[in-house]
Amino acid sequence: MREYYIYLIEEEFATHYFGRESLIYHLFLEYSQSKHERKEILNKQIEFITRSIPTLRIQQKIEASLAHYFYYNHQSHIHTIDWNEFNSFAKLTIHNEYIQLQSSGSYEAETAFFEILRKYDRCFLAMDFSANKYGWLTPIKERKLI
């Protein structure tokens, strides 16, 4: 099972750390592994660079995008896609400070959620601590060649 923690990063920091998101990832990783004294300081840093999740708007966006699909279901702040055709399952739970996405099977279900979030805001950073993976939900910026 894959598990992602998705945070909404302040635009100023997202812009500054685009391409250097490993620094942000390591801040969250250190926070998850640290002891009480250090954890408090790291938590303040995380609060400073993140925005609260606009839970109601995100839920409305997800429901509007997926409500007509038979493989989508939701209860309160928990949204699921169980796409048997592709052997793909994803469960998205919306919290005030982060979004948690758990998925298994192929990537179609998690990709559907990622796509909705990406279109909502370009400053979402997803992190999978067990697989040591992280990245912005937005595509990599393209170079403009003259």
Residue pairs with C-beta under 8 A, 6 or more apart in sequence:
1 102
1 103
1 104
2 101
2 102
2 103
2 104
2 110
2 128
2 131
3 100
3 101
3 102
3 103
3 128
3 129
3 130
4 100
4 101
4 102
4 103
4 110
4 126
4 127
4 128
5 28
5 98
5 99
5 100
5 126
5 127
5 128
5 129
6 98
6 99
6 100
6 101
6 117
6 124
6 125
6 126
6 127
6 137
7 28
7 46
7 50
7 97
7 98
7 99
7 124
7 125
7 127
8 50
8 51
8 52
8 53
8 121
8 123
8 124
9 17
9 24
9 49
9 50
9 51
9 123
9 124
9 125
10 48
10 49
10 50
10 51
10 123
11 123
13 24
13 49
14 122
14 123
14 125
14 136
17 23
17 24
18 136
18 141
21 125
21 134
21 135
21 136
22 134
24 49
24 125
24 134
25 125
25 127
25 134
27 42
27 45
27 46
27 49
28 46
28 127
28 129
29 127
29 129
30 38
30 42
31 39
31 42
31 43
31 46
32 129
34 42
50 97
50 98
51 123
52 96
52 97
53 94
53 95
53 96
53 97
53 98
53 99
55 77
55 94
55 95
55 96
57 120
58 94
58 99
58 117
58 120
59 74
59 77
59 79
59 94
61 116
61 119
61 120
62 74
62 79
62 92
62 113
62 116
63 74
63 79
65 116
66 72
66 79
66 81
66 112
66 116
69 81
71 81
71 82
71 83
71 84
71 85
71 109
72 79
72 80
72 81
73 79
73 80
73 82
74 80
77 93
77 94
77 95
78 91
78 92
78 93
78 94
79 91
79 92
79 93
79 94
79 113
80 89
80 90
80 91
80 92
81 88
81 89
81 90
81 109
81 112
81 113
82 89
82 109
83 89
83 108
83 109
86 105
86 106
86 108
86 109
87 105
87 106
88 103
88 104
88 105
88 106
88 107
88 108
88 109
88 110
89 103
89 104
89 105
89 109
90 101
90 102
90 103
90 109
90 110
90 112
90 113
91 101
91 102
91 103
92 99
92 100
92 101
92 113
93 99
93 100
93 101
93 102
99 117
99 124
101 110
101 113
101 114
101 126
103 109
103 110
114 126
114 137
117 124
117 137
118 124
118 137
118 138
122 136
122 137
122 138
123 136
123 138
124 136
124 137
124 138
125 134
125 135
125 136
125 137
126 134
126 135
126 136
126 137
127 133
127 134
128 134
